[in-house]
Amino acid sequence: MNRFDYVRASTLNEAMAALRDDPEAKIIAGGTNLVDLMKYEVTRPSRLIDITRLPFDAIETRPDGGLRIGALVSNATAAYHPEVQARYPLLASAILAGASGQLRNAATTGGNLLQRTRCYYFYDVATPCNKRAPGSGCPAIGGVNRIHAIQGASDSCIATHPSDMCVAMAALEATVNVAGPEGERAVAFADFHRLPGDRPDLDNTLAADEIVTSVDLPPTTYDAHHSYLKLRDRLSYAFALVSVAAALRLDGGVVSQARIALGGVAHKPWRSTDAEAVLVGQTPTAEGFVRAAGVLLDGAVGQGQNDFKIGLARDAIVRALEQAAAGTPQSQTDKRVR
């Protein structure tokens, strides 16, 4: 780990000024991802800017009936908050599916959004990696790629986004609030994370001198019919091979609204409004779920070792939608798929 300076910001302006003054500086709160990256020397910041004293640790009801979750709210606090559990159980379930209890106690909402994508080669500084050094190559293409992307990949990168929380937020159509020298702005969740294209070193659309302050959830809650299904190599503390956030609104036995987002398959949470439209106006059936899965996975391409993910994702989408339609969400305590 390299030597670095440490600054504890007492105001947002102080934190932004510290970022502006040092392009190599990094924001730190829980540090559950950043410290790992520093230990592996994947990231070598010259300065850490501690923002844990900033007033972003509250969960508040918005005037429109939605919910605002501060960037410094811990994952554990968010998952067990009464308003989140009652109104956004899909989000609570997704958070509880991720990491471990100890990590959820430290990890923050903002930090979860900003996790770096996962790849064996990205974490191994002895190998080339376009995410670490653009233009150096992607050895995962043609290499060890069992956990890698089947959607939205490029010739430069096939890494996947690791977050469970973000998959649920994508399905719920959250909004990310950020602050920077030019003021505040709100970013639709679908526009916050990036596909790799020819700049896989950029995981999101946050400017280098901007800071995430909160996430807003819309009033629509999908509290009755939802499920977060995570398939992984072991039932405890593992990243998803495929995960599905599914949410339905049923009126008179007919689907009036549908949301489906996938994790573990792309550089960002993967969602298709066309796939969701397949379900709207229809009674929930296995045949309809299979059609929606086909649209959501249209264009999916394996890299050899991860070819199995395409069939696994199809089955997971269908099962998660069945669970959501029946009002029997996947348990994050007994993780076996029923």
PyMOL commands that set and color helices and strands:
alter all, ss='L'
color gray80, all
select helices_A, chain A and resi 12-21+34-39+75-80+82-87+89-97+101-106+109-113+165-171+189-192+273-279+286-296+308-326
alter helices_A, ss='H'
color red, helices_A
select strands_A, chain A and resi 5-8+25-28+47-50+59-61+67-70+175-180+183-188+211-217+226-231+242-251+254-263+270-271
alter strands_A, ss='S'
color yellow, strands_A
deselect
rebuild
show_as cartoon
